[in-house]
C-alpha cells in the first residue's frame, strides 16, 4: 500500500538475513585458499586462481549488495 503520510516513513528495505551465511562461506573459502599453500591442499594447484576469484567475489559481493555491514 502507498503511504500518503510523508511524516510516517517506514523502511521497506529487507534486513540482511544472509550475512551469517555469507560470513560462514567467506571463512570456509579463506580456509580452503589457505590450505592450498600448504602440503594439505584440497584441490590441484591449477585451481587456486578459481578459489581466489570465488573468495574475492564473496567479499566484494557482500559489501556491494549490503549483506556485510560495517560499523560506519
N, C-alpha and C positions, 0 to 999 in steps of 0.2 A: 504494500500500500504506500501511497505517497504521503509524505509528512508535510502538511501545509503550514505548520508552525515552525518558523525559522529559528526560534529560540530553543526548541526541543530537538536538538540534533543528536541522533543516536548513530553510532558507528555500525554500519552493516558489514564491516570487514570481518572476515572469519579469523578466529585466533589460530595461531600456529600449533597445530597438533602434531605435525610431522617432525618437529625439532628434535625430540628424543630419539626417534628412529634414525633421523639423518645423522645425529651425533654418533650413534652406535655404528652406522655404516662408515663414517669417517674414521673412527677409531680402528675398526677392523681393516679398512683399506690401508691406513697408515701402518698397522702391524704387519700386514702382508707385504707391503712395499719394503718395510724394514727387514723382513726376513729374506727378501730377495738378495740382500747384500751380505748374507751370512752363508755358512755351509748348509743350512737347513732351508734352502729355497723351495717354495711350494710349486713354482712354475718354471719353465725354461727361461734362460737369460734373455732370449729374444722377445719375450712378452713383458719385460719390465717397463718399456715405454707405454704400453697399453695400460698398465697399472697406474703409472704416474698420471696418465690422461684421465682415468676414472677418478683418481683421488683429487686431482685439481678441479675436475668438473663438479664433484660433490661439494667441495668447499666454495667455489665461485658461485655455483647454482644456489647453494644455501643462502649466501648473502644477497644475491641478486633477487631471489624470489622471497626474501624476508623470512625464511624458515629458521635462520640462526639470528638471534638478536644480540646486539652488543649493548654495553651499558650506556652508550651515548644516546 
